[in-house]
Amino acid sequence: MPSGKDLGIMPHWELSNIYPSLESSELDGAVKDLSTRIKKLDRFLDKEKISRDGEIPSSIEQTAMLVSEVLQMTNDILALAGTIGAFLYGYISTDSFNTLAKRKESELERITVQIHKQEVLFKGWLGEVVKQGVDLGGLIAANPVVQDHAFFLQETVEQSKYLMSDEEEALASELSLSGGSAWQKLQGTVTSQISVPFEREGVIEEIPIAELQNIRSYDPDEQTRRRAFEAEIKAWQSMREPLAACMNGVKGTVITLNQRRGREDALHEVLDQGRIDRETLQAMLGVMKESFPTFRRYFKAKAKRLGKEALAWWDLEAPVGGSERRFTFEDATIFIVDNFGSFSPRMAEFTQKAFDQHWIDAEPRKGKRGGAFCMDIPLVEESRILANYDGSLDQLSTLAHELGHAFHNECQWGLAELQRITPMTLAETASIFNETLISESALAQAQSSEEEFSILETSLVGAAGVIVDIYSRYLFESEVFERRADAELSADDFCEIMLRCQAETYGDGLDERYRHPYMWAWKPHYYSPSLSFYNFPYAFGQLFGLGLFALYQERGEDFIPDYESLLRNTGVGNAADLAARFDIDLRSPAFWKSSMDVIEGRVDRYIELG
């Protein structure tokens, strides 16, 4: 695997066009402005008695005017808070040692905790307005701003059923800073600051855990991968107790609040957030489970190629084949822009801008968090992308994935913040579509069967992670929630559950001696108190994206305007209704199976070439 110096200049992202610096008067002024706006909305809500026990105006027009005022002030607050928060996290996520950024983030959180209280007051009031007989349809029709937010308001009324009292919700918001959110921040800090001594080419050096994981996954030498795996496991073992405490803290918080709010279970809120129902989820999960034999065929074929009976964990993403292509960062830029251009000139132009304007932070380094993500910055209508690039096609695909999120943001600019709230199920649509574009383009350009084999390998590594490993994570989180309701779990408990869930999904495709007991420790998705089960949305995105790509292949350029319209409207519709625009029935196993058939065809070709 090439070292960082072999990959050319790997950029750090540029943040100064948002605010000049952490010490700038512009940033301080923005924070003060945010505080002023929040206090102004507080006074308005109090003056107009907008709360669950408040007053309902005498006319529907007056009610609509109040709703309009709250919507406009809330949109302005969310755009400003989102911009400041993204700016600060841009420093924290790439340098967790930056105490100034962390202090300013803490100060911001103390200001923005009031936003949730305001949301609760409005949600409770609007629910009471409708409960008292005001026609929601008439209310929406009475004011153009309200009309523009029809979906948000309909969803708000529905979700008002699951509120504690105003006082309890206010207390929960304040306690989140020292409760669930604090545990989440601790997990991020602990995992980003781990560095591990590791020997390469006769030299022992301290490397960040994210870089070690890249070595464990992608180094061509098995013994190097194995040593990296063993070093990684040892590192997680040294931090298992604080990370287990973080997991218990977050899940305990979620369970308590769900019970207080009258939720059926931990999945109930997640389905509402994802704007899908249990029937849709079970249809997709059923097809995923049915696919495990296909993936095990792939795992065994890969093991045979590596001269083994079964894969160890450090083999799952290992390069196979003699012509795996490596990409400098400049190579990756050209490859992605060129291939996006074959789909849409608009997307290619946008992507080139993202590279040219330094929206991407690519270099792995100590203090930088692992993995990859994309965040939007509302007031400048830009995105920022974090990656840990290593020159592999897999990491190139990750860049394309995150650029898909950024393009999704691009399609939504101009909409108000409350019109852009995308459910986690549809949030992965553009990212997975982009990954598919890259893999299909790479396959089409393959110069030999060996190169085709390597590209299929990269594609199937990603598919296995999204289908097989994601299912194991879903099983893991389900059991953790079930057992955490009775008592705290130990680090040993978490490891035991994780290994059992991996056994259930990977089966005999993975050597039972060499699974990964600490996948729970470093995945940030488990540690969000406001977003549980952030696992199955990736599978949803994978299969939904494949289904859309198949439609693109059928329809050609005529598909593109409808696709961009879908991305623009993911904040103003549920998943089933938006999918129905493309004649897709999400509750039908047949749709999910048709997407899975694409993956099965790749497995067949992989085995044929192997």
Backbone torsions as a table, in degrees:
resi	resn	phi	psi	omega
1	MET	NA	133.8	-178.2
2	PRO	-68.6	148.8	174.9
3	SER	-82.5	172.4	-178.0
4	GLY	-56.3	-37.3	-176.9
5	LYS	-68.8	-19.3	178.8
6	ASP	-84.1	-6.7	-173.2
7	LEU	-100.5	7.0	-177.8
8	GLY	78.9	-166.9	-179.6
9	ILE	-76.3	119.4	176.7
10	MET	-103.7	118.2	-168.2
11	PRO	-73.2	154.7	163.3
12	HIS	-102.7	149.2	-176.1
13	TRP	-75.4	157.2	-179.4
14	GLU	-101.0	127.2	-178.4
15	LEU	-117.6	-9.2	-169.4
16	SER	-69.3	-17.4	177.0
17	ASN	-79.1	-10.0	175.5
18	ILE	-83.8	-60.2	169.7
19	TYR	-140.8	145.2	-173.0
20	PRO	-57.9	-36.9	-178.0
21	SER	-170.2	172.5	176.7
22	LEU	-64.8	-28.0	-177.8
23	GLU	-94.3	4.3	-170.4
24	SER	-74.5	150.8	175.3
25	SER	-66.8	-28.6	178.9
26	GLU	-63.5	-42.7	178.2
27	LEU	-66.4	-46.3	178.6
28	ASP	-59.6	-39.6	178.9
29	GLY	-65.7	-38.0	179.2
30	ALA	-65.4	-40.1	179.0
31	VAL	-64.6	-42.7	178.1
32	LYS	-63.8	-41.0	178.3
33	ASP	-61.4	-41.9	178.7
34	LEU	-61.4	-46.2	179.2
35	SER	-60.0	-40.6	179.1
36	THR	-63.6	-44.1	-179.5
37	ARG	-64.2	-40.0	179.9
38	ILE	-65.3	-42.6	178.6
39	LYS	-65.4	-36.1	177.7
40	LYS	-62.8	-42.8	178.2
41	LEU	-67.1	-37.2	175.3
42	ASP	-56.2	-47.7	-178.4
43	ARG	-63.9	-38.7	179.5
44	PHE	-64.5	-46.0	-179.5
45	LEU	-62.3	-39.6	179.9
46	ASP	-69.1	-44.9	-178.4
47	LYS	-62.5	-40.8	-177.1
48	GLU	-90.3	3.7	177.6
49	LYS	56.1	47.9	178.7
50	ILE	-91.9	95.4	176.1
51	SER	-161.8	174.0	-177.0
52	ARG	-60.3	-33.4	-179.8
53	ASP	-99.2	15.5	-175.8
54	GLY	-82.4	-162.0	-175.5
55	GLU	-104.4	150.1	174.9
56	ILE	-106.7	122.1	-179.2
57	PRO	-57.2	158.7	-175.0
58	SER	-73.2	-25.1	-178.5
59	SER	-121.9	153.3	179.6
60	ILE	-68.6	-30.8	178.2
61	GLU	-65.4	-42.2	179.5
62	GLN	-67.2	-39.2	176.7
63	THR	-61.4	-44.9	179.8
64	ALA	-62.8	-35.4	178.8
65	MET	-65.6	-41.4	177.2
66	LEU	-63.0	-44.6	178.5
67	VAL	-59.4	-44.2	179.9
68	SER	-59.4	-43.8	-180.0
69	GLU	-62.4	-44.8	-179.6
70	VAL	-64.0	-42.5	-179.4
71	LEU	-61.0	-45.7	-177.3
72	GLN	-67.3	-42.2	178.8
73	MET	-67.0	-39.4	179.6
74	THR	-65.0	-42.5	177.9
75	ASN	-59.1	-43.6	179.5
76	ASP	-63.9	-41.8	179.7
77	ILE	-64.0	-45.8	-177.5
78	LEU	-65.1	-38.8	179.0
79	ALA	-64.9	-42.4	-179.6
80	LEU	-70.3	-45.7	179.3
81	ALA	-62.3	-40.7	179.3
82	GLY	-64.3	-37.1	179.8
83	THR	-69.2	-47.3	179.3
84	ILE	-63.3	-44.9	-178.8
85	GLY	-61.7	-41.6	179.0
86	ALA	-65.4	-40.7	178.6
87	PHE	-59.3	-47.9	-179.2
88	LEU	-66.8	-41.2	-179.4
89	TYR	-68.8	-24.0	174.6
90	GLY	-60.0	-32.8	175.5
91	TYR	-81.2	-45.3	-173.8
92	ILE	-66.5	-40.7	-176.0
93	SER	-71.4	-21.4	178.8
94	THR	-104.6	-7.9	178.9
95	ASP	-157.0	85.1	-176.2
96	SER	-71.6	-3.1	175.0
97	PHE	-86.5	-4.5	-175.6
98	ASN	-77.2	95.8	-174.9
99	THR	-70.9	-30.3	178.9
100	LEU	-65.6	-45.5	179.4
101	ALA	-62.6	-40.2	-179.0
102	LYS	-68.9	-36.5	177.1
103	ARG	-65.5	-43.2	179.6
104	LYS	-66.6	-33.8	176.3
105	GLU	-65.0	-41.0	177.8
106	SER	-62.4	-40.9	177.1
107	GLU	-63.3	-40.4	178.5
108	LEU	-63.2	-42.6	-178.7
109	GLU	-62.1	-35.2	179.5
110	ARG	-68.8	-27.7	176.4
111	ILE	-79.5	-45.8	-172.4
112	THR	-78.8	-11.6	176.7
113	VAL	-59.0	-25.1	179.8
114	GLN	-69.3	-24.0	-179.7
115	ILE	-61.0	-43.1	179.5
116	HIS	-63.6	-39.3	178.5
117	LYS	-61.7	-40.7	178.4
118	GLN	-64.5	-40.8	177.8
119	GLU	-60.4	-41.4	-179.5
120	VAL	-65.0	-44.5	179.0
121	LEU	-59.7	-46.0	-178.8
122	PHE	-67.3	-42.9	-178.9
123	LYS	-62.7	-45.2	178.7
124	GLY	-63.9	-41.8	178.9
125	TRP	-62.8	-47.9	-178.0
126	LEU	-63.9	-38.4	176.5
127	GLY	-60.8	-40.8	178.5
128	GLU	-68.0	-38.3	178.5
129	VAL	-56.2	-47.4	-179.6
130	VAL	-70.3	-39.3	-179.5
131	LYS	-62.7	-31.8	-179.6
132	GLN	-82.0	4.1	171.1
133	GLY	109.1	-1.6	177.1
134	VAL	-71.0	129.9	-178.6
135	ASP	-73.9	117.2	-177.3
136	LEU	-63.9	-39.2	178.8
137	GLY	-61.7	-42.0	177.8
138	GLY	-67.2	-37.6	178.0
139	LEU	-62.2	-43.6	-179.5
140	ILE	-64.8	-39.3	-176.7
141	ALA	-73.7	-14.2	-171.6
142	ALA	-82.3	-7.6	-175.2
143	ASN	-152.9	132.3	-176.2
144	PRO	-63.1	-38.0	178.2
145	VAL	-65.3	-43.3	178.5
146	VAL	-63.0	-39.9	179.6
147	GLN	-60.6	-39.2	179.4
148	ASP	-65.9	-19.6	-177.9
149	HIS	-111.3	26.9	-174.4
150	ALA	-56.4	-48.4	-176.8
151	PHE	-63.7	-44.2	178.9
152	PHE	-58.1	-42.6	-177.6
153	LEU	-69.7	-39.6	176.9
154	GLN	-62.3	-42.0	178.5
155	GLU	-67.7	-38.3	179.4
156	THR	-61.3	-44.3	178.8
157	VAL	-61.9	-43.6	180.0
158	GLU	-62.4	-43.8	-176.6
159	GLN	-78.2	-11.0	178.1
160	SER	-65.7	-15.8	178.1
161	LYS	-67.1	-19.9	-172.0
162	TYR	-113.4	48.2	177.8
163	LEU	-114.2	142.3	166.0
164	MET	-76.5	-175.7	175.7
165	SER	-64.4	160.9	179.3
166	ASP	-56.8	-40.2	-179.0
167	GLU	-66.5	-42.2	179.8
168	GLU	-66.9	-39.6	178.9
169	GLU	-66.2	-38.3	178.0
170	ALA	-64.6	-42.6	178.5
171	LEU	-64.1	-41.7	179.2
172	ALA	-60.8	-38.8	178.9
173	SER	-63.9	-44.6	-178.6
174	GLU	-67.6	-40.7	-179.2
175	LEU	-71.0	-20.1	-179.2
176	SER	-60.4	-30.2	-177.6
177	LEU	-64.9	-34.3	179.3
178	SER	-106.7	4.5	-179.8
179	GLY	-113.9	-111.2	-174.3
180	GLY	-56.7	-44.1	-179.2
181	SER	-67.0	-34.2	178.3
182	ALA	-66.5	-41.6	176.8
183	TRP	-62.7	-40.4	178.9
184	GLN	-62.1	-44.2	179.6
185	LYS	-65.1	-38.8	179.0
186	LEU	-62.3	-43.5	178.4
187	GLN	-59.7	-42.2	179.4
188	GLY	-65.0	-40.6	179.5
189	THR	-67.0	-48.5	-178.1
190	VAL	-59.2	-48.0	-174.9
191	THR	-71.6	-29.7	-177.7
192	SER	-80.1	-20.2	-175.4
193	GLN	-97.6	-0.5	179.4
194	ILE	-73.3	129.4	170.2
195	SER	-127.8	151.0	-169.3
196	VAL	-131.1	132.5	173.4
197	PRO	-70.4	130.2	-176.7
198	PHE	-146.5	136.3	-177.5
199	GLU	-95.4	126.6	173.5
200	ARG	-136.8	130.4	178.1
201	GLU	53.0	40.1	175.7
202	GLY	79.8	2.7	-178.9
203	VAL	-117.7	129.3	176.6
204	ILE	-93.8	126.7	179.1
205	GLU	-137.4	152.5	175.3
206	GLU	-83.2	121.4	-179.6
207	ILE	-124.3	149.5	178.2
208	PRO	-62.2	150.4	-178.7
209	ILE	-59.7	-34.4	179.3
210	ALA	-63.9	-39.2	177.9
211	GLU	-68.7	-38.4	177.0
212	LEU	-61.3	-39.8	178.6
213	GLN	-65.8	-35.3	174.7
214	ASN	-62.4	-41.3	177.8
215	ILE	-64.1	-46.3	178.5
216	ARG	-57.1	-34.8	-175.9
217	SER	-85.0	-41.2	-162.5
218	TYR	-121.1	-8.5	-178.3
219	ASP	-62.6	136.6	-177.5
220	PRO	-69.2	-18.5	-177.8
221	ASP	-93.6	121.6	-175.5
222	GLU	-62.4	-40.4	-178.3
223	GLN	-64.7	-34.7	175.9
224	THR	-66.5	-43.4	177.7
225	ARG	-61.1	-43.6	-178.8
226	ARG	-63.9	-44.1	179.0
227	ARG	-61.8	-38.2	177.8
228	ALA	-65.6	-40.9	177.3
229	PHE	-60.4	-47.7	-179.0
230	GLU	-63.7	-39.1	176.9
231	ALA	-66.7	-38.3	178.6
232	GLU	-64.1	-47.5	179.8
233	ILE	-58.7	-42.8	179.1
234	LYS	-61.4	-39.7	179.5
235	ALA	-64.7	-44.0	179.0
236	TRP	-66.7	-35.7	177.3
237	GLN	-59.8	-36.1	-178.1
238	SER	-71.3	-18.1	-177.7
239	MET	-116.3	11.7	-170.8
240	ARG	-63.9	-36.5	-176.0
241	GLU	-69.5	-50.5	177.1
242	PRO	-62.3	-34.5	-180.0
243	LEU	-72.0	-34.6	174.7
244	ALA	-65.6	-38.5	176.5
245	ALA	-62.5	-40.5	177.2
246	CYS	-60.9	-46.7	-179.7
247	MET	-61.3	-46.9	179.0
248	ASN	-61.2	-40.5	-179.6
249	GLY	-63.9	-45.8	-178.7
250	VAL	-67.1	-50.9	-176.6
251	LYS	-67.1	-36.0	176.5
252	GLY	-62.5	-40.9	177.1
253	THR	-60.6	-47.3	-178.3
254	VAL	-61.8	-44.8	-179.1
255	ILE	-61.4	-46.3	-178.9
256	THR	-60.7	-46.7	-178.5
257	LEU	-68.1	-38.7	177.8
258	ASN	-61.9	-41.3	178.9
259	GLN	-64.5	-43.9	-179.4
260	ARG	-64.6	-31.4	-176.6
261	ARG	-90.0	-0.9	176.5
262	GLY	81.0	23.6	177.1
263	ARG	-77.2	148.0	179.5
264	GLU	-64.1	-43.7	-177.9
265	ASP	-166.9	-177.3	-177.8
266	ALA	-64.7	-27.7	-177.6
267	LEU	-75.7	-24.5	-175.1
268	HIS	-57.1	-53.0	-179.2
269	GLU	-64.3	-36.5	-177.6
270	VAL	-65.3	-40.4	178.0
271	LEU	-64.1	-40.7	176.6
272	ASP	-64.5	-41.9	177.6
273	GLN	-63.2	-36.4	-179.6
274	GLY	-81.7	-7.3	-179.3
275	ARG	55.2	42.7	171.7
276	ILE	-132.8	172.0	177.9
277	ASP	-114.7	173.9	-177.0
278	ARG	-64.7	-32.3	179.3
279	GLU	-62.2	-42.1	178.1
280	THR	-64.4	-46.9	-179.3
281	LEU	-61.4	-44.7	-178.0
282	GLN	-67.5	-34.3	176.8
283	ALA	-61.9	-44.2	-179.7
284	MET	-69.4	-46.3	-179.5
285	LEU	-61.6	-36.5	179.1
286	GLY	-62.5	-42.5	178.7
287	VAL	-68.9	-37.5	176.6
288	MET	-59.6	-46.9	-178.5
289	LYS	-63.0	-38.9	178.6
290	GLU	-64.6	-21.2	-177.0
291	SER	-83.9	-9.5	-174.4
292	PHE	-57.1	-41.9	177.1
293	PRO	-58.1	-36.1	178.1
294	THR	-64.2	-45.3	179.5
295	PHE	-67.1	-32.7	178.3
296	ARG	-68.4	-32.5	172.9
297	ARG	-61.0	-42.1	177.7
298	TYR	-64.4	-46.5	-179.5
299	PHE	-58.6	-42.0	-178.2
300	LYS	-69.7	-37.0	177.3
301	ALA	-65.7	-38.8	178.0
302	LYS	-67.7	-41.7	178.0
303	ALA	-59.3	-42.9	178.8
304	LYS	-61.2	-41.8	179.0
305	ARG	-61.3	-33.0	179.3
306	LEU	-88.0	1.5	178.1
307	GLY	76.6	32.8	-176.4
308	LYS	-129.3	162.8	175.8
309	GLU	-77.4	-40.3	-178.9
310	ALA	-148.4	155.7	-179.6
311	LEU	-75.9	141.9	164.4
312	ALA	-90.8	166.5	-178.1
313	TRP	-56.7	-37.4	-177.3
314	TRP	-74.4	-3.0	176.8
315	ASP	-97.0	-15.2	-171.3
316	LEU	-56.3	-39.3	-177.8
317	GLU	-110.8	9.6	-176.3
318	ALA	-63.9	142.4	176.6
319	PRO	-67.9	138.0	173.5
320	VAL	-130.9	157.1	-176.4
321	GLY	92.8	156.3	-172.2
322	GLY	-93.3	-2.1	-174.6
323	SER	-131.3	39.4	177.1
324	GLU	-66.3	127.5	-176.6
325	ARG	-82.7	138.6	175.5
326	ARG	-110.9	148.2	-173.6
327	PHE	-127.9	124.2	164.8
328	THR	-66.3	169.3	179.9
329	PHE	-65.2	-35.0	177.1
330	GLU	-65.9	-40.7	175.7
331	ASP	-57.7	-45.6	-178.4
332	ALA	-61.2	-40.9	179.0
333	THR	-58.8	-49.6	-178.3
334	ILE	-64.2	-45.1	-178.0
335	PHE	-60.7	-45.9	-177.2
336	ILE	-67.1	-48.6	-177.6
337	VAL	-62.1	-44.7	-179.1
338	ASP	-61.0	-43.5	-175.3
339	ASN	-78.8	-29.2	171.0
340	PHE	-66.5	-33.4	179.2
341	GLY	-63.6	-28.6	178.2
342	SER	-69.1	-20.0	176.9
343	PHE	-92.9	-50.4	-173.3
344	SER	-154.3	119.3	175.6
345	PRO	-56.2	-36.0	179.1
346	ARG	-61.6	-43.7	-178.2
347	MET	-69.6	-36.3	177.7
348	ALA	-65.3	-43.9	179.5
349	GLU	-63.0	-42.7	178.1
350	PHE	-61.8	-44.0	-177.5
351	THR	-65.4	-40.9	177.2
352	GLN	-60.5	-39.1	177.4
353	LYS	-61.9	-40.8	-179.8
354	ALA	-60.8	-41.2	177.1
355	PHE	-70.0	-46.9	-175.0
356	ASP	-64.3	-35.7	-175.1
357	GLN	-95.1	13.3	172.9
358	HIS	58.2	54.1	174.8
359	TRP	-86.1	-5.9	-170.1
360	ILE	-114.9	134.0	172.6
361	ASP	-110.9	109.9	-167.2
362	ALA	-107.6	-22.7	-169.3
363	GLU	-83.1	125.8	172.1
364	PRO	-69.5	139.7	177.9
365	ARG	-163.4	161.5	-178.4
366	LYS	-61.9	136.2	-179.0
367	GLY	91.1	-13.3	178.2
368	LYS	-91.6	137.2	-178.6
369	ARG	-71.1	155.6	-178.9
370	GLY	-80.4	179.0	176.9
371	GLY	75.0	-150.8	-177.6
372	ALA	-154.3	152.6	175.0
373	PHE	-160.5	167.9	174.4
374	CYS	-129.5	136.2	175.6
375	MET	-128.3	145.9	-180.0
376	ASP	-96.4	152.8	-179.2
377	ILE	-126.5	92.9	-166.2
378	PRO	-56.4	-46.5	-170.3
379	LEU	-73.1	-16.9	173.8
380	VAL	-109.0	0.7	179.9
381	GLU	49.7	53.8	177.1
382	GLU	-135.9	170.9	174.5
383	SER	-124.3	164.7	170.0
384	ARG	-132.6	140.6	-174.0
385	ILE	-122.0	126.3	173.6
386	LEU	-102.5	133.3	175.8
387	ALA	-141.3	167.2	172.6
388	ASN	-127.6	80.6	-166.3
389	TYR	-79.0	139.1	-177.9
390	ASP	-133.0	6.8	176.5
391	GLY	92.7	-5.4	-178.6
392	SER	-82.9	159.8	174.2
393	LEU	-63.4	-32.9	178.0
394	ASP	-61.1	-44.8	179.7
395	GLN	-72.5	-30.6	171.8
396	LEU	-61.7	-42.9	177.7
397	SER	-62.8	-36.3	176.2
398	THR	-62.6	-42.3	175.4
399	LEU	-57.8	-45.5	179.2
400	ALA	-61.1	-40.3	178.6
401	HIS	-57.9	-51.5	-177.7
402	GLU	-68.0	-32.7	174.9
403	LEU	-66.3	-26.6	173.0
404	GLY	-63.9	-43.2	174.9
405	HIS	-59.7	-42.2	-179.2
406	ALA	-65.0	-38.9	178.1
407	PHE	-67.2	-36.4	174.6
408	HIS	-57.7	-45.5	175.5
409	ASN	-58.9	-43.6	-179.8
410	GLU	-57.1	-41.5	-179.0
411	CYS	-67.6	-20.8	-176.5
412	GLN	-100.6	-6.1	-180.0
413	TRP	-59.5	143.5	-176.4
414	GLY	99.9	-20.1	175.0
415	LEU	-84.9	153.5	175.0
416	ALA	-69.8	157.8	-177.0
417	GLU	-58.0	-39.5	-178.6
418	LEU	-72.7	-13.1	175.5
419	GLN	-92.8	-4.3	-175.1
420	ARG	-109.6	6.0	-177.1
421	ILE	-72.5	100.6	-174.9
422	THR	-93.6	131.4	177.9
423	PRO	-66.4	152.6	-175.1
424	MET	-64.2	-24.1	177.2
425	THR	-64.5	-45.1	-177.4
426	LEU	-87.1	-10.6	-178.9
427	ALA	-64.9	-22.1	-178.7
428	GLU	-95.3	1.9	-174.7
429	THR	-59.9	-55.5	-175.9
430	ALA	-67.9	-34.6	-178.4
431	SER	-66.6	-45.5	179.3
432	ILE	-69.1	-37.3	176.8
433	PHE	-58.7	-43.0	179.1
434	ASN	-64.3	-42.2	176.5
435	GLU	-57.9	-42.4	-179.9
436	THR	-64.7	-40.3	175.5
437	LEU	-56.4	-45.1	-177.7
438	ILE	-66.3	-46.3	-178.1
439	SER	-66.1	-40.3	178.8
440	GLU	-66.7	-39.8	178.3
441	SER	-64.7	-43.2	180.0
442	ALA	-63.0	-41.4	178.4
443	LEU	-64.0	-41.6	-179.3
444	ALA	-65.0	-28.3	-177.6
445	GLN	-95.5	1.7	-177.8
446	ALA	-59.6	133.9	-176.1
447	GLN	-93.0	-9.8	-178.3
448	SER	-157.5	165.4	177.9
449	SER	-64.2	-31.8	179.1
450	GLU	-67.1	-40.1	177.8
451	GLU	-68.7	-39.5	176.4
452	GLU	-59.9	-41.4	179.0
453	PHE	-60.3	-44.5	-179.1
454	SER	-64.4	-38.1	179.5
455	ILE	-69.2	-42.4	175.4
456	LEU	-59.4	-39.4	178.3
457	GLU	-58.8	-47.3	178.6
458	THR	-60.6	-43.1	178.9
459	SER	-62.1	-43.4	-176.9
460	LEU	-74.8	-30.2	172.5
461	VAL	-58.0	-47.8	179.3
462	GLY	-64.0	-43.3	-179.6
463	ALA	-64.4	-40.7	178.7
464	ALA	-63.7	-39.3	178.1
465	GLY	-64.1	-39.3	-175.7
466	VAL	-80.7	-29.3	-179.4
467	ILE	-97.3	-56.8	-173.8
468	VAL	-76.0	-53.3	-176.8
469	ASP	-68.8	-37.5	177.9
470	ILE	-61.1	-39.7	178.2
471	TYR	-62.7	-39.5	177.8
472	SER	-63.2	-36.7	179.0
473	ARG	-69.6	-36.4	176.5
474	TYR	-63.5	-45.9	177.6
475	LEU	-61.6	-43.3	179.9
476	PHE	-58.8	-51.6	-175.5
477	GLU	-66.6	-35.0	177.5
478	SER	-60.4	-46.6	-178.8
479	GLU	-70.0	-37.9	178.8
480	VAL	-60.5	-45.9	178.4
481	PHE	-61.2	-42.2	-178.6
482	GLU	-62.7	-45.0	-176.6
483	ARG	-80.6	-31.6	-179.6
484	ARG	-67.4	-21.9	177.5
485	ALA	-63.8	-23.6	-178.5
486	ASP	-98.2	-34.2	-176.8
487	ALA	-168.7	162.2	173.5
488	GLU	-64.8	151.0	177.2
489	LEU	-105.7	148.9	177.5
490	SER	-86.9	168.1	174.3
491	ALA	-59.3	-38.1	176.7
492	ASP	-61.5	-39.8	178.1
493	ASP	-60.4	-48.2	-179.4
494	PHE	-60.3	-42.2	179.5
495	CYS	-64.9	-42.1	-179.0
496	GLU	-64.2	-42.9	178.6
497	ILE	-63.6	-44.5	-178.2
498	MET	-61.3	-45.8	-179.6
499	LEU	-63.6	-39.1	-179.7
500	ARG	-68.0	-39.0	178.4
501	CYS	-67.8	-37.0	175.6
502	GLN	-65.4	-37.6	178.1
503	ALA	-63.5	-38.8	-177.8
504	GLU	-68.3	-32.2	-175.7
505	THR	-95.6	-47.6	-179.5
506	TYR	-77.1	-29.0	178.9
507	GLY	56.0	-140.5	-178.0
508	ASP	-80.7	7.5	173.4
509	GLY	-77.4	-11.0	-177.8
510	LEU	-130.4	133.1	179.3
511	ASP	-60.9	120.3	-174.7
512	GLU	-62.6	-19.3	180.0
513	ARG	-78.1	-19.1	-170.4
514	TYR	-130.7	52.2	168.6
515	ARG	-86.9	-176.1	-175.7
516	HIS	-116.5	98.4	-176.4
517	PRO	-70.6	-15.3	-173.8
518	TYR	-109.2	22.9	175.3
519	MET	-61.2	-25.9	178.6
520	TRP	-70.9	-25.4	-170.5
521	ALA	-73.9	-35.3	-170.1
522	TRP	-110.1	-13.5	179.1
523	LYS	-73.2	114.0	-176.3
524	PRO	-65.5	-20.7	-176.6
525	HIS	-59.5	-28.2	-178.1
526	TYR	-75.4	-14.0	-166.5
527	TYR	-109.2	18.0	177.2
528	SER	-94.2	119.5	178.2
529	PRO	-74.2	-12.4	-178.5
530	SER	-107.9	-3.0	-176.8
531	LEU	-148.0	88.5	178.5
532	SER	-84.9	165.7	176.3
533	PHE	53.8	38.9	175.0
534	TYR	-80.9	66.8	175.9
535	ASN	-133.1	-58.9	-176.9
536	PHE	-61.9	-24.5	175.2
537	PRO	-59.6	-28.5	176.8
538	TYR	-66.2	-41.5	177.2
539	ALA	-66.3	-41.0	176.3
540	PHE	-56.5	-48.5	-179.9
541	GLY	-63.2	-41.0	179.8
542	GLN	-58.9	-51.0	-174.4
543	LEU	-76.8	-36.4	176.4
544	PHE	-66.7	-41.6	178.6
545	GLY	-62.9	-40.2	177.3
546	LEU	-64.1	-39.5	178.2
547	GLY	-63.6	-41.2	177.7
548	LEU	-67.0	-37.6	179.7
549	PHE	-64.5	-36.8	176.8
550	ALA	-62.8	-38.4	176.6
551	LEU	-66.0	-38.1	177.0
552	TYR	-61.2	-41.7	179.3
553	GLN	-63.6	-31.4	178.2
554	GLU	-76.4	-41.6	-168.8
555	ARG	-99.8	-18.8	179.6
556	GLY	67.1	-140.8	-173.5
557	GLU	-62.7	-25.4	179.6
558	ASP	-63.6	-21.0	-179.1
559	PHE	-73.3	-30.2	-167.8
560	ILE	-62.3	-47.5	179.0
561	PRO	-60.0	-39.2	178.6
562	ASP	-66.5	-37.5	178.8
563	TYR	-64.6	-46.7	179.7
564	GLU	-65.5	-35.0	176.2
565	SER	-65.2	-39.9	176.4
566	LEU	-58.7	-48.5	-179.2
567	LEU	-61.6	-39.5	-178.8
568	ARG	-65.6	-30.2	-170.8
569	ASN	-104.5	14.0	-178.9
570	THR	-67.8	-13.6	177.1
571	GLY	-92.8	-1.6	-175.0
572	VAL	-129.5	30.5	177.3
573	GLY	-167.5	156.8	175.4
574	ASN	-83.3	165.7	-171.9
575	ALA	-62.1	-41.7	-176.7
576	ALA	-64.2	-42.8	-178.7
577	ASP	-67.9	-40.0	179.1
578	LEU	-67.7	-38.5	178.1
579	ALA	-66.9	-33.0	-178.7
580	ALA	-63.2	-22.5	175.3
581	ARG	-59.4	-25.7	179.7
582	PHE	-106.1	18.6	-178.3
583	ASP	58.4	36.9	178.0
584	ILE	-105.2	128.3	176.4
585	ASP	-104.0	105.0	-175.0
586	LEU	-70.8	-19.0	-180.0
587	ARG	-85.4	-4.1	-178.7
588	SER	-94.5	122.4	175.2
589	PRO	-57.3	-24.5	-177.5
590	ALA	-60.4	-39.4	179.4
591	PHE	-63.7	-48.8	-177.9
592	TRP	-63.6	-35.4	179.2
593	LYS	-67.9	-37.1	179.9
594	SER	-63.3	-37.0	176.8
595	SER	-70.4	-40.0	179.4
596	MET	-65.5	-28.8	178.6
597	ASP	-60.2	-32.2	177.9
598	VAL	-62.4	-44.8	179.3
599	ILE	-65.8	-41.3	179.8
600	GLU	-62.0	-37.5	177.2
601	GLY	-63.7	-36.0	177.7
602	ARG	-68.6	-37.1	176.8
603	VAL	-63.3	-43.8	179.3
604	ASP	-59.4	-44.7	-179.4
605	ARG	-66.9	-38.5	178.2
606	TYR	-58.7	-47.0	-179.3
607	ILE	-66.4	-38.1	178.7
608	GLU	-62.0	-42.4	-178.9
609	LEU	-75.7	-28.2	-176.5
610	GLY	-72.8	NA	NA
